[in-house]
Amino acid sequence: MAGMKIASFSFVAPPYRKVKISEDRVLFWWMLILILVRLWFVQAQGFIATYTPHDDYLFVRLAKGILSGEWLGPYDQLTLVKGPGYPLFIAFAHHIGIPLLLAQQLLYSFFCVMMISAVRPLVKNRWLLITIFTFVLLNPFMYAYPASGRAFRLGLSMPLVLAVFSCGLGLVVRIGASFKSKFVWASGFGFFASLLWFTREEGVWLLPGLGLFVLIFLITDNGFSRKLLFQRFLLLIWVAAIFAGFYGSIIYLNHRAYGHALVNELKSPQFQSALGGLMNIEAPDAKRYVPVSREAKKLAYAASPTFRILKPLFDADRSLRWPDSFYIWRLRDKVEMAGYSENLTDALDFYGKMGAELKEACENGSLPCLARKPSLRPPWRAEYNEFIWPYFSKVFLSAITFSKLDEDSILAHKYISSGTTEMVEDYTYVTLENPVTSRRKVMDNYPEYYMHMTTEKFRILSDIAKAYKAVVVYLFALALFIHLVLFVREVRRRQFSVEVLYGFVVLGSLFSLVSVLSFVYITLWPITRPLFSAYPVTLFYIALVAILLFRARQQEREDAMLPWAVAG
């Protein structure tokens, strides 16, 4: 099919070959064996129950509410502060009887298979596919203990990132396939992208790549056909409908359970007006990583009678549990202690009244404020401009060098649980896991043979992690160089292939994520866990460019053979 031409450039998809993974038994069995071996190794990582009411235990508690038929459970100051995607996954794993850590590893393994299925029409060489599968399957951050042994969202978000890019690629390389085939991949794209969006709060990084993806999908191999354009618009509308279904379902359930149609309480206008109003105060002691300084609080006490109610609680708090950048949790805890978080209506009324008082004080000049709308985004100050490139490059290098990977932590595997008895019981019931002991003495008395086997598994996983840390940055640099060379060649030919263009979707998404995280790093706190979403993107990009190189060489061989075939 002739590609669509824009300003003498054409945009073409590869000839579609309908081929299934199951048709290649060698490929199928190799992937299955690799998955089973990997699962056997990560099985050595025990589940760690922790005393983390704002993090691990929060997700388990919310999942317990779902399992009890009470949506996210009784309302408190933490119920609606994070996306419901991960609690839903925990509850789903419980319902089908799979322990949480195993469910996460199985999900990632399945999405690795999905990635191979997505690129199967592009690649005939099974050994290249097996190599790529192994490379992505052994992503060390999926077994970066102790994080991989806790109820962290990264156990779901990393597989979902891989799924989203795999489904997107599967869809665009099947532009020449049947509508049914495209519908299946579009459904997967919509479902997994929506689940990822409602699992983590920084999903805005997906939007630039999504915009480029939509453009590529609409113009490639279209030939100005109204019928094809209509079909593709239908598929995009279907993807949007899936997202709308997620969104509508969540706000309906929250409205039914808590009385207000919202997804996340932190993004409600009332809470943003309260915390955003505090962060907008121009205080003389304002500094980075301190969203609400001491002087800002003093000014706010004078301006807002509602906020002043919390003053005795803040004055009595000598806890060092939260750093200054996590002021959001201290504020919500104090509102709960003051008795204004018994239900969502009371909490929103409190925050709304506080926000209105701060706004009025800003407008009448009694409170010095920044000229911006109250927002959860920390204010950007002129002195931050000098940090843009240093911090962007630092975060970007962390994403492609795997520098945050602590292989020594994987090796030092003797972690113990720290939750209360009630917490450990909830962890055990909800996750179907048997948490490791909370007593070091008990762990030290484990059978020697058992500990030797476990230690050897951890050592091998640590060695694999070291290998990734040593080579991934060079592979990424090589992939970027090859990708740009292939793109320049296509510019000269005035013909763009959908695979090469999709590489920019992946690359652009990586840059978008790094930009979002760099802003957070500069203004609020040094990032850690949100960066985990970048690692599967890095591996996927390297794998994709390997396929692009293989296809380019294959095309060159075919072009070289063409004159001989014509002569024959």
PyMOL commands that set and color helices and strands:
alter all, ss='L'
color gray80, all
select helices_A, chain A and resi 21-23+25-42+56-67+85-95+100-119+126-137+140-143+147-149+154-172+179-197+203-219+226-258+265-267+269-279+294-303+305-308+311-316+324-337+344-363+382-401+407-411+421-431+440-444+448-493+498-523+529-567
alter helices_A, ss='H'
color red, helices_A
select strands_A, chain A and resi 4-6+9-12+495-497
alter strands_A, ss='S'
color yellow, strands_A
deselect
rebuild
show_as cartoon
